[in-house]
Amino acid sequence: MPTDLIANALGSWSSEVNIASTALKTALIVVMAVVLGCERSRNRHAAGLRTLIVLSIGSMFAGIGDIYFITVLNVGFPILSAAVIIGISIITANTIIFSSKNQIMGLTTSVGGWTMSIISAILGFGLYTAALIGFAALMVGLLAFSKMETYIKNKSNHFEVHLELNSRSGLQDFIATAREFGLKIDNLEINPAYANSGLSVYTVKFTVTGKNLRKKSHSDIIEALSVLDCVYHIEKLG
């Protein structure tokens, strides 16, 4: 007798390998993948709608296959699900890239895709309740905490910028002015991607030390720095 709450309500057929349970699981996983894919695509992230649908369906069928191997062939280990999750972790890791501004991109999408593959495998095993709870938690993490994360970052005394100077000779003036503003430069790295652009481009990490700046937003500080004669362009990273 199935122990999952939803499977209990549906009947024992929902936890067995048959056409009806497979159709139900496929429909559920496609709906969940569409919801997650739309959220990622809407924000123009790396993995979109079709990618997550295919990933989720593959992981779900791995779970269904493992049920058959375990119950019929007496295989003691969910080999398909393990192989799929390891494979997806490698694939999604390769979607993490560094932009020309030295900014990490695709990390949340990669972790979300990996998490979705685990949820899909769990659904394939017939654990409907656990899969739906896991998916709800995933979406809450992506949607509800996004604004909180932004708020916390904006209140931090630490921030990072992409800085483009008109020439390398302007770096000394920029550093001196930043210190006068009440900014401590924790790290400054030249960006080699702009080597032949005619600009002097850096990634700079600041700590706000001046008392008069601690009530200012990062946007206000960056706007004040942007009017310097030596600055061609400056923007916040992260």
Buried (B, 14 or more C-beta within 10 A) or exposed (E): EBEBEBBBEBEEEBBBBEEEBBEBBBEBBBEBBBBBBEBBBEEEBBBBBEBBBEBBBBBBBBBBBBBEBBEEEEEEEBBBBEEBBEBBBEBBEEBBEEEEBBEEBBBBBBBBBBBBBBBBBBBBBBBBBBBBEBBEEBBEBBEEEEEEEEEEEEEEEEBBBBBBBBEEEBBEBBBEBBEEBBBBBEEBEEBEEBEEEEBBBBBBBBEBEBEEBEEBEBEEBBEBBBEBEBBBEBEBBE
